Amino acid sequence: MGFVISKKYWGQGIVVEATREILCYGFDSIGLNRVEGRCNHDNIGSSRVMEKLGMKFEGLLRKQLKIKGNYTDQKLYSLVKDDLK
């Protein structure tokens, strides 16, 4: 799972609201058991979105993603169906 939104819409709860609906659809209609999300280790906004969605921090993926020629650490979050009970 990932999301990108224009800076002028940050902090309005749009991503949380939209993603919550997508997660409900995935778990209730499609039958998903697990959803993962990742973000750059220093991306506080994306970390907060995943935490607001009830996702659990699982760990740091060291040097996992190459961005502009440099490898960066990624935070890994997840939500499993049992978390919704």
N, C-alpha and C positions, 0 to 999 in steps of 0.2 A: 504494500500500500504506500502511496506517496501523494503529496499534494503541493501545489504551487499556486500562489495567489498574489496579485498585484499589491505592492506595499501600501497603496492608499486604502486597502480593505483590511489590513492587519488589525487585530484587536477587536473585531466586531462579532466574533463568534461564528462567522460564516462557515469556516472549515469544520469546526466541531459539530455544528448542526447538520451540515451536509453529510459528513462522514458517519455520524451516528445513524443516519437513515440507511446509508450503504451497508454498515455493519449489521443492522437489524435485518435487512433484506438477505444478506449473505448467510447469517446464522439461521434465520427463520424459514426462508424460502428455498435457498439453495442447499442448505444442510452443511455449511462449513463448520469445521471444528476448531480451526485456528487461523488467525490473521496476524501477520507480522508487519511492522513498520520500522524504518530506519531513518536516521537523520545524522548530519554531521555532529560530531561531539560537542561543538560550540554553538549549535543552533538551539537556543533557549526556547524560541517560539514554537518550533516543531515538537520539541520535547514536552512542552506544556500542553499542546493539543493532544498528544497521545496519552498523557497522564489524565487529562480531563475526560477522555473517552474510556478511562478505566484500564488502559493498557499497562502492563507490568514491564518494568525495566529488567531485561535479562542479562545485559552485559555490554561490554565494549568490544567491537570488532576492530582490532588494531590494523592500521594501514590497509583498510579494506577497499577503499574507493580512490581511484586516481582522478584528481580534478586539476586541470591546468598544469599537468606535468608533475604534480606532487600527490603522494599518497596521504590520505587523511583517515583518521579514526571515525568509525560510525557507531552510534548508539543503537542497540537492538531492543525493540519493545514487542510485546505480543499480547493478544487477547484470545482466550480460549472459551468455548461455549460454557464450560463449567463456571467461569468467572462471572457469568451473567445471572447466576442463581442467587 
